[in-house]
């Protein structure tokens, strides 16, 4: 991976579209996996006596399956809209992988549909996942402040700590990457943020 950051690599059109599909699939899926784990933390803290019933293996499997189905749908939308473009200008991608925004810069046809698809899919994924995670943690905090002993509170906070860090790193680097694309010289920063 470090070698790919500093050297020029060659990738075929099919390879690039495959890489784009899997990148979109895993990013979209990760958002909903984080929602599923936030729900898991909510059940563990707010309803611990019913945890094994509420988070049965079937429910966990359904949550993971749903995350991957939604990730697949988003990846199909991004990749399908990218396949309709024609690339006739420079074939050098100013990024270390085939990602939506760097590929749109290479197109010599109109990218309005792609931009619309991008903002709809990304907007829906981020809105639903961030609102769901926020609601889970609001309910968790509400429940934690009703726990009398300090030991119970610290245990509840430690249970959520690693998930909160993962959410902050994932959404923070994603926000930095996609919200700073309009600033000049932001492509190098976007490469760095995409690693996270």
PEHUCOR-V394137 format. One record per pair of residues at least 6 apart in sequence whose C-alpha atoms are under 6 Angstrom apart, sorted by sequence separation. I is the first residue (numbers start at 1). J is the second residue. If there is no record, write none. Layout:
I_J ; I_J
This chain:
44_51 ; 144_153 ; 177_190 ; 177_193 ; 87_107 ; 88_108 ; 173_193 ; 86_107 ; 87_108 ; 86_109 ; 81_114 ; 33_67 ; 32_67 ; 29_67 ; 29_68 ; 29_71 ; 28_71 ; 25_71 ; 25_72 ; 25_75 ; 24_75 ; 21_75 ; 21_79 ; 20_98 ; 20_99 ; 16_98 ; 5_96 ; 35_129 ; 42_136 ; 38_133 ; 35_133 ; 42_140
